Amino acid sequence: MIRLDHRNPMPEELRGAVVALGNFDGFHQGHQAVVGEAIRWAQAEGRPAIVATFDPHPVRHFSPDAEPFRLTTLDQRQELFAAAGADAMLVFHFDDALAAMNAEGFVRDMIAGHVGAVGVVTGEDFTFGRRRGGNPAVLKQLGEPLGVSARTVGAVHDAEGAISSSRIREALKGGDCETATRLLTRPFTVRGAVQHGDKRGRTIGFPTANLALGTYLRPRYGIYAVTGHLPDGRTLQGAANIGIRPTFDPPVELLEPYFFDFSGDLYGQEIDVAFHHFLRPEAKFATLDELTGQMERDCDEARRLLG
């Protein structure tokens, strides 16, 4: 799949595309419905299907000090869009210039002019342009004279209401992996390069792969049953601590998965850690024996749940 940047020229062969337009962070069931409609439309007319997303997220641009909230990286979104059947991912680099563009300018200069789209699909709550001056109705009105048709896809609902990234974030903050997995259609997954740590885990029989959390949302601190996906294609089961490790000083925020029945060097490799079940909150232990005893019980429970 091709990744495009809106600041660069558009490949001629991708002009005339149908574009799914949104943030699509997490690519949950609702996002999948929007992208699916764009792909079906494009295939029916023999046109390219492009998924357009924004990076950084507009919230990060306007509130740079906001706490981390991302559910997916650009790389993860690109893989998900490709698996859904899109031909390309277009990244709108959300900078001061894009933030200052009004709705009319965005449709005229970006969608019709730069991208050359003939169709755009959005969710019903999508907004765009300076001060959120654009919405699906405005997109339709502005696009028609420019030869751009617009379609809107309604929210996907479950028994609790509309499926949204906000609901998924709240579920993860509460340690509710099962709800997050259901809404996402896959477990919440952190991707990162394994870095060197203090190697305490090795000394107590639980060597861990240490990952920084970066801009990802912080799930509830605690112990989780996880799976890890390695660059060589292997999937491993394990238990992971996410938090600040209160038993040790100084406190350092990390994701630390321990993979069962694995021995090898993962330093510098990029791995995926998927969250399946919350086991317990973080705790401070008086002795290493107490800590290792609890870790053994955590691993037994994780094996049972993942089995």
Secondary structure, DSSP 8 states (H G I E B T S, - for coil): -EEEETTS---GGGTT-EEEES--TT--HHHHHHHHHHHHHHHHHT--EEEEEEES-HHHHH-TTS---BS--HHHHHHHHHHHT-SEEEEEE--HHHHH--HHHIIIIIIIIII--SEEEEETT--BSGGG-B-HHHHHHHHGGGT-EEEEE---EETTEE--HHHHHHHHHTT-HHHHHHHHTS--EEEEE-B----HHHHTT----BB--TTB----SEEEEEEEE-TTS-EEEEEEEEE--TTSSS---EEEEEETT--S--TT-EEEEEEEEEEEE----SSHHHHHHHHHHHHHHHHHHH-
